[in-house]
């Protein structure tokens, strides 16, 4: 499992961000795009008491381009080669539309450009609600927590629930909670299997909870609305109470045994074809790049287990080498997808030649 930051560091950063972020629902004509000679972009927002410029993160640029139906590759080419043309394009479309956008800012930068129907399920509120529940799990260990530019992750293990896959090969029960404040995925609570021998984490694909960030339109009668911290807290408090119940279900004995047994069955799937071809088929199906494909193959060969179980663990073990935490977590989730594969799909992987 990819290492993250300490729980204390996570709490400090969430607290800091709480006082540095601001959410606004803004009518498009109140927005103006500006690009300087170096390609740095700003979104100038008329906040009623005068215009205020905000920097724009790469993710927010992509979202803005998508909202205005400007191909992102063309958007970026204009930004680097024809900044005046970019501003003319963006501002023409902003001024011609009556759509309202949720603009999420942090540290003086626009970090997300979203629909006014976007439901804010914020990391601070989620952590405040769920951390006390996690800390009450038997002998809980926070194996990895992280806050990236797009998501927050809490990955916990409770050693009291354990199962031996093979002699000396033990997995323990856990749970993964993740959330995005910037439109990059749902809030989810998922079971986790933690393999002791190599510290692999496998995220089960059968989610216990998945909540999309979609709700009613906000501030429908106003051109400009600022949502303050007390509003954010009250809006989602009831939902976070439900999250606490789902967390307990995700680390129940029944959920753990069901997931562990699915993983154990992959021990009985021999990889009878060419391991190189098997990983190539895997890479094509799940869009792994050449470096990732080579890394998975290296772990498969090094561990010497040419079975479905070996392939699952090669995938999850490789996640520890991936620098990007979001992408590393995707490899842990890929392990969960593999244990759910139907027989036909496993045969395609196992007999690749």
WOKADA-V281225 format. One record per residue. N is the residue number from 1. RES is the residue in three letters. SS is DSSP state (alpha for helix, beta for strand, coil for the rest). OMEGA is omega in whole degrees, 0 to 359 (NA if undefined). NEAR is the number of other ideal C-beta (glycine too) atoms within 8 Angstrom. Layout:
# WOKADA-V281225
N;RES;SS;OMEGA;NEAR + N;RES;SS;OMEGA;NEAR
This chain:
# WOKADA-V281225
1;UNK;coil;181;12 + 2;UNK;coil;178;11 + 3;UNK;coil;176;4 + 4;UNK;coil;179;10 + 5;UNK;beta;178;8 + 6;UNK;coil;179;6 + 7;UNK;alpha;178;7 + 8;UNK;alpha;179;6 + 9;UNK;alpha;178;8 + 10;UNK;alpha;181;15 + 11;UNK;alpha;180;9 + 12;UNK;alpha;182;8 + 13;UNK;alpha;176;10 + 14;UNK;alpha;178;13 + 15;UNK;alpha;179;9 + 16;UNK;alpha;182;8 + 17;UNK;alpha;180;11 + 18;UNK;alpha;183;9 + 19;UNK;coil;183;6 + 20;UNK;coil;183;7 + 21;UNK;beta;178;9 + 22;UNK;beta;178;6 + 23;UNK;beta;178;12 + 24;UNK;beta;168;13 + 25;UNK;beta;192;14 + 26;UNK;beta;172;13 + 27;UNK;beta;185;9 + 28;UNK;alpha;180;12 + 29;UNK;alpha;178;8 + 30;UNK;alpha;179;9 + 31;UNK;beta;175;13 + 32;UNK;beta;182;10 + 33;UNK;beta;181;14 + 34;UNK;beta;180;10 + 35;UNK;beta;180;12 + 36;UNK;coil;185;8 + 37;UNK;coil;180;4 + 38;UNK;coil;182;4 + 39;UNK;coil;178;9 + 40;UNK;coil;184;7 + 41;UNK;beta;175;11 + 42;UNK;beta;171;12 + 43;UNK;beta;182;16 + 44;UNK;beta;185;12 + 45;UNK;beta;175;14 + 46;UNK;beta;185;10 + 47;UNK;coil;178;10 + 48;UNK;coil;178;5 + 49;UNK;coil;179;3 + 50;UNK;coil;180;6 + 51;UNK;beta;177;8 + 52;UNK;beta;180;7 + 53;UNK;beta;175;9 + 54;UNK;beta;170;13 + 55;UNK;beta;182;10 + 56;UNK;beta;179;11 + 57;UNK;coil;177;10 + 58;UNK;alpha;179;5 + 59;UNK;alpha;180;12 + 60;UNK;alpha;176;15 + 61;UNK;alpha;180;14 + 62;UNK;alpha;180;9 + 63;UNK;alpha;178;12 + 64;UNK;alpha;178;13 + 65;UNK;alpha;180;11 + 66;UNK;alpha;180;9 + 67;UNK;alpha;183;9 + 68;UNK;coil;179;10 + 69;UNK;coil;173;5 + 70;UNK;coil;179;11 + 71;UNK;coil;189;6 + 72;UNK;alpha;179;10 + 73;UNK;alpha;178;6 + 74;UNK;alpha;176;8 + 75;UNK;alpha;182;12 + 76;UNK;alpha;177;9 + 77;UNK;alpha;177;9 + 78;UNK;alpha;181;12 + 79;UNK;alpha;184;12 + 80;UNK;alpha;187;7 + 81;UNK;alpha;184;5 + 82;UNK;coil;184;7 + 83;UNK;alpha;179;12 + 84;UNK;alpha;178;7 + 85;UNK;alpha;178;8 + 86;UNK;alpha;181;13 + 87;UNK;alpha;179;11 + 88;UNK;alpha;179;8 + 89;UNK;alpha;185;11 + 90;UNK;alpha;184;12 + 91;UNK;alpha;176;10 + 92;UNK;alpha;181;8 + 93;UNK;alpha;177;11 + 94;UNK;alpha;183;13 + 95;UNK;alpha;183;8 + 96;UNK;alpha;182;5 + 97;UNK;coil;175;8 + 98;UNK;coil;180;6 + 99;UNK;coil;178;8 + 100;UNK;beta;185;12 + 101;UNK;beta;167;13 + 102;UNK;beta;178;14 + 103;UNK;beta;179;16 + 104;UNK;beta;182;13 + 105;UNK;beta;176;13 + 106;UNK;beta;179;9 + 107;UNK;coil;177;5 + 108;UNK;coil;179;6 + 109;UNK;beta;171;11 + 110;UNK;beta;180;13 + 111;UNK;beta;179;12 + 112;UNK;beta;174;13 + 113;UNK;beta;192;11 + 114;UNK;beta;176;12 + 115;UNK;beta;176;7 + 116;UNK;coil;175;13 + 117;UNK;coil;181;9 + 118;UNK;beta;180;11 + 119;UNK;coil;182;10 + 120;UNK;coil;173;11 + 121;UNK;coil;195;13 + 122;UNK;coil;186;10 + 123;UNK;alpha;181;11 + 124;UNK;alpha;181;10 + 125;UNK;alpha;178;13 + 126;UNK;alpha;181;15 + 127;UNK;alpha;180;13 + 128;UNK;alpha;181;8 + 129;UNK;alpha;192;13 + 130;UNK;alpha;182;14 + 131;UNK;alpha;177;9 + 132;UNK;alpha;178;7 + 133;UNK;alpha;180;11 + 134;UNK;alpha;182;14 + 135;UNK;alpha;177;7 + 136;UNK;coil;177;6 + 137;UNK;coil;183;10 + 138;UNK;coil;176;6 + 139;UNK;coil;186;7 + 140;UNK;beta;175;11 + 141;UNK;beta;174;8 + 142;UNK;beta;186;10 + 143;UNK;beta;181;11 + 144;UNK;beta;173;11 + 145;UNK;beta;182;12 + 146;UNK;beta;174;11 + 147;UNK;beta;179;11 + 148;UNK;coil;179;9 + 149;UNK;coil;185;6 + 150;UNK;coil;186;9 + 151;UNK;coil;168;12 + 152;UNK;beta;179;15 + 153;UNK;beta;170;15 + 154;UNK;beta;182;13 + 155;UNK;beta;186;15 + 156;UNK;beta;179;14 + 157;UNK;beta;173;12 + 158;UNK;beta;188;14 + 159;UNK;beta;184;9 + 160;UNK;beta;175;7 + 161;UNK;beta;185;10 + 162;UNK;beta;179;9 + 163;UNK;beta;179;10 + 164;UNK;beta;178;8 + 165;UNK;beta;178;12 + 166;UNK;beta;181;6 + 167;UNK;coil;178;4 + 168;UNK;coil;182;6 + 169;UNK;beta;189;10 + 170;UNK;beta;171;11 + 171;UNK;beta;179;12 + 172;UNK;beta;181;12 + 173;UNK;beta;177;16 + 174;UNK;beta;180;15 + 175;UNK;beta;176;14 + 176;UNK;beta;174;17 + 177;UNK;beta;180;14 + 178;UNK;beta;183;13 + 179;UNK;beta;174;13 + 180;UNK;coil;176;13 + 181;UNK;coil;190;11 + 182;UNK;coil;173;12 + 183;UNK;coil;182;8 + 184;UNK;coil;176;7 + 185;UNK;coil;182;8 + 186;UNK;coil;165;8 + 187;UNK;beta;183;13 + 188;UNK;beta;172;13 + 189;UNK;beta;186;13 + 190;UNK;beta;175;16 + 191;UNK;beta;180;16 + 192;UNK;beta;169;15 + 193;UNK;beta;182;15 + 194;UNK;beta;183;15 + 195;UNK;beta;189;15 + 196;UNK;coil;190;9 + 197;UNK;coil;181;6 + 198;UNK;coil;178;7 + 199;UNK;coil;176;9 + 200;UNK;beta;173;14 + 201;UNK;beta;177;17 + 202;UNK;beta;182;15 + 203;UNK;beta;182;13 + 204;UNK;coil;185;12 + 205;UNK;coil;177;9 + 206;UNK;coil;190;7 + 207;UNK;coil;175;9 + 208;UNK;coil;180;10 + 209;UNK;beta;175;11 + 210;UNK;beta;184;7 + 211;UNK;beta;179;9 + 212;UNK;coil;181;6 + 213;UNK;coil;179;12 + 214;UNK;beta;179;7 + 215;UNK;coil;179;7 + 216;UNK;coil;175;4 + 217;UNK;coil;185;7 + 218;UNK;coil;175;11 + 219;UNK;coil;193;9 + 220;UNK;coil;183;6 + 221;UNK;coil;183;3 + 222;UNK;coil;178;7 + 223;UNK;coil;184;6 + 224;UNK;beta;180;12 + 225;UNK;beta;174;9 + 226;UNK;beta;178;8 + 227;UNK;beta;183;10 + 228;UNK;coil;188;6 + 229;UNK;alpha;183;6 + 230;UNK;alpha;176;6 + 231;UNK;alpha;179;8 + 232;UNK;alpha;183;13 + 233;UNK;alpha;184;9 + 234;UNK;alpha;187;7 + 235;UNK;alpha;187;8 + 236;UNK;alpha;184;13 + 237;UNK;alpha;182;10 + 238;UNK;alpha;180;6 + 239;UNK;alpha;181;9 + 240;UNK;alpha;174;14 + 241;UNK;alpha;177;9 + 242;UNK;alpha;180;9 + 243;UNK;alpha;181;15 + 244;UNK;alpha;179;11 + 245;UNK;alpha;182;8 + 246;UNK;alpha;178;11 + 247;UNK;alpha;180;14 + 248;UNK;alpha;178;9 + 249;UNK;alpha;183;9 + 250;UNK;alpha;179;13 + 251;UNK;coil;176;14 + 252;UNK;coil;180;8 + 253;UNK;alpha;181;7 + 254;UNK;alpha;179;6 + 255;UNK;alpha;180;13 + 256;UNK;alpha;182;14 + 257;UNK;alpha;180;9 + 258;UNK;alpha;181;8 + 259;UNK;alpha;181;13 + 260;UNK;alpha;179;12 + 261;UNK;alpha;175;8 + 262;UNK;alpha;179;10 + 263;UNK;alpha;182;14 + 264;UNK;alpha;181;10 + 265;UNK;alpha;180;9 + 266;UNK;alpha;174;15 + 267;UNK;alpha;184;10 + 268;UNK;alpha;180;7 + 269;UNK;coil;179;11 + 270;UNK;beta;174;7 + 271;UNK;coil;188;13 + 272;UNK;coil;180;5 + 273;UNK;coil;179;10 + 274;UNK;coil;181;7 + 275;UNK;alpha;179;11 + 276;UNK;alpha;180;7 + 277;UNK;alpha;178;10 + 278;UNK;alpha;181;15 + 279;UNK;alpha;176;13 + 280;UNK;alpha;178;10 + 281;UNK;alpha;178;11 + 282;UNK;alpha;182;14 + 283;UNK;alpha;180;13 + 284;UNK;alpha;183;7 + 285;UNK;alpha;186;6 + 286;UNK;alpha;172;8 + 287;UNK;coil;173;6 + 288;UNK;coil;176;8 + 289;UNK;coil;186;7 + 290;UNK;alpha;180;5 + 291;UNK;alpha;180;6 + 292;UNK;alpha;178;12 + 293;UNK;alpha;180;13 + 294;UNK;alpha;180;8 + 295;UNK;alpha;178;10 + 296;UNK;alpha;180;16 + 297;UNK;alpha;180;12 + 298;UNK;alpha;179;9 + 299;UNK;alpha;179;13 + 300;UNK;alpha;181;15 + 301;UNK;alpha;183;8 + 302;UNK;alpha;182;6 + 303;UNK;alpha;171;10 + 304;UNK;coil;180;6 + 305;UNK;coil;182;8 + 306;UNK;coil;177;8 + 307;UNK;beta;175;12 + 308;UNK;alpha;178;14 + 309;UNK;alpha;178;13 + 310;UNK;alpha;179;13 + 311;UNK;alpha;178;17 + 312;UNK;alpha;182;14 + 313;UNK;alpha;175;15 + 314;UNK;alpha;179;13 + 315;UNK;alpha;184;15 + 316;UNK;alpha;178;15 + 317;UNK;alpha;180;11 + 318;UNK;alpha;181;14 + 319;UNK;alpha;181;15 + 320;UNK;alpha;181;10 + 321;UNK;alpha;185;6 + 322;UNK;coil;184;12 + 323;UNK;coil;182;4 + 324;UNK;coil;186;6 + 325;UNK;alpha;179;11 + 326;UNK;alpha;181;9 + 327;UNK;alpha;177;8 + 328;UNK;alpha;179;13 + 329;UNK;alpha;176;15 + 330;UNK;alpha;177;8 + 331;UNK;alpha;175;14 + 332;UNK;alpha;177;16 + 333;UNK;alpha;177;11 + 334;UNK;alpha;175;11 + 335;UNK;alpha;178;15 + 336;UNK;alpha;177;13 + 337;UNK;alpha;182;10 + 338;UNK;alpha;181;12 + 339;UNK;coil;178;14 + 340;UNK;coil;185;8 + 341;UNK;coil;173;9 + 342;UNK;coil;184;5 + 343;UNK;alpha;182;6 + 344;UNK;alpha;180;6 + 345;UNK;alpha;177;8 + 346;UNK;alpha;179;12 + 347;UNK;alpha;178;8 + 348;UNK;alpha;178;9 + 349;UNK;alpha;188;14 + 350;UNK;alpha;186;13 + 351;UNK;coil;181;8 + 352;UNK;coil;181;11 + 353;UNK;coil;NA;5
